[in-house]
Amino acid sequence: MTVALGIAAVVVLLVLVVFTTARRRDGASAVRASRPASTPSPAASSGREYERMAQLARRTPGTDVATAADATPAAYVPPDPEQLGVTRRQFFNRSIVAMMGLSVSGFGTAALAFLWPSAAGGFGSDVNAGNLEDILATIESTREPFYVPEGRFFINPYPTESLTKASAVYSGGVLTGMEAGVVALYQKCVHLGCRVPWCDTSQWFECPCHGSQYNRVGEKKGGPAPRGLDRFPVTVSGGNVMVATGTVIQGPPIGVNTTGQEAEGPHCVSGGH
């Protein structure tokens, strides 16, 4: 059965080939029949014979030689850009350039937004931490600093009896805040920038990264930190604590301990003190 089908297919192909060849021959014969008898065929004559027949035709009386028409060049008209269109290569090249431009612009905008302090609120602006009495009551009840995440700072109370020592070390908005009873401490460790958590047992700030330790008001007590915690100017207006996070003031040097506070229990980070 398979052999019979193969033979049938071969026969059909041969018939198609013969039919196509016959049609080509018939077409070629028709073209040759439609040519004028006086026109020499380049395929049927040699080049020299064809040239001789052309010369005889020109010498025959009554045969005019055709003259070339006036070939004055027309004035140049630039093509319409809209009709000319854009090639596929131009389209892809322009698309790639546009995408690169958008990517670079987006990255630059994001970088500027990250680096430029926000004037509308949050870190880099004046942050309203809340009512002073409420903040102090919260700190007393929890025995933890009052944390303000949008400003990236802690608020802790500053004892009134230590203001005499504080006036010899601090000044400006930091001292003003201490006189109002609070200090605003930047959350970042001055050693390598880790966020410094609060240790409930020692009642100190203790950095888990490298063991730097600071007392309740951010003065350095141990570890590799080169100074105390950085801080922000504080003002109290209408009972509200306003912290200027756009101004970072360097922490006090090593050895400053205006409050005299020592660790009140076990340390959360060992090896620092």
C-alpha positions, -999 to +999 in steps of 0.1 A: +000+000+000+028+024+009+047+016-024+015+023-044+011+056-027+047+065-034+044+056-071+012+076-074+029+107-058+058+104-082+035+102-112+016+133-100+048+152-097+060+141-131+027+153-146+030+186-129+066+191-142+056+182-178+026+204-176+046+234-163+073+229-189+048+228-217+032+260-205+065+277-204+073+266-240+039+278-252+045+311-236+079+315-251+065+306-285+037+332-282+063+359-273+084+350-303+053+350-326+043+385-314+076+401-323+077+421-355+095+404-384+116+435-392+130+437-356+162+417-353+163+393-323+195+396-303+191+360-292+188+347-328+217+368-343+253+374-334+264+408-322+281+417-354+251+407-376+228+427-353+249+458-357+250+454-396+212+451-397+208+482-376+232+502-399+211+491-430+179+502-413+194+537-407+205+540-443+171+531-457+154+562-471+125+575-451+139+562-418+143+590-393+167+589-364+149+596-332+164+626-313+166+628-276+141+650-258+151+680-238+166+666-206+168+698-185+170+687-149+140+696-128+144+718-097+151+699-065+122+696-041+130+683-007+108+653+003+081+659+029+093+644+063+058+632+071+057+612+038+092+601+041+084+583+075+108+566+099+127+534+091+127+505+115+163+511+125+156+548+133+126+538+153+145+513+175+175+537+179+152+565+190+133+542+213+165+530+230+177+566+235+143+576+249+143+547+273+178+555+285+169+591+290+138+583+310+158+558+331+186+583+339+160+610+346+141+588+370+173+577+388+185+613+391+151+625+405+150+597+430+186+604+441+178+641+446+146+633+465+166+610+488+194+635+494+174+667+496+158+674+530+120+676+529+106+710+539+071+697+543+077+674+572+097+645+584+134+642+587+152+673+575+125+697+587+110+709+620+092+680+635+064+684+661+071+656+686+040+662+706+030+677+739+058+680+764+038+668+794+025+638+775+060+629+763+074+630+798+045+610+812+050+583+786+088+581+793+081+578+830+055+550+826+074+529+801+110+537+813+119+540+777+128+570+755+100+586+734+108+576+698+097+598+668+102+577+637+095+604+611+123+625+627+146+596+634+153+607+670+147+598+706+135+622+733+147+616+769+143+638+800+172+659+812+174+664+850+171+700+862+199+695+888+225+689+860+219+721+841+249+738+857+272+712+842+253+712+810+258+749+804+296+743+804+293+718+776+262+725+756+248+756+740+222+769+715+191+749+708+205+718+726+209+737+759+175+754+753+159+719+751+177+708+783+164+738+801+129+728+790+136+694+804+143+672+773+170+663+749+165+650+713+191+624+703+198+613+667+192+575+664+224+568+645+255+555+662+284+579+656+308+550+652+295+534+619+259+546+616+239+517+630+206+525+647+212+524+684+184+507+704+175+513+741+186+487+767+158+484+793+180+468+820+210+492+819+189+522+810+215+531+783+216+533+746+237+502+735+247+496+698+245+460+688+269+464+659+302+471+677+292+476+714+292+514+717+273+526+748+257+559+757+239+570+789+204+583+791+212+617+776+235+603+748+269+609+764+294+582+756+301+555+782+319+528+764+328+511+731+346+524+700+324+555+694+345+587+691+320+609+709+285+610+723+253+607+702+246+635+678+216+656+687+191+682+674+180+717+686+148+717+706+123+744+714+090+742+733+062+763+717+027+763+731+035+732+751+047+712+720+082+700+715+096+712+682+128+694+670+148+709+641+161+678+624+176+698+596+205+708+620+226+679+633+248+689+662+278+667+670+277+649+703+298+658+733+335+646+734+346+614+753+346+619+790+316+642+793+291+629+819+269+658+830+242+636+847+265+611+864+242+583+854+257+548+855+243+515+843+212+506+863+214+469+855+229+443+832+241+454+797+223+443+766+255+444+746+286+428+763+322+440+759+314+477+753+319+491+788 
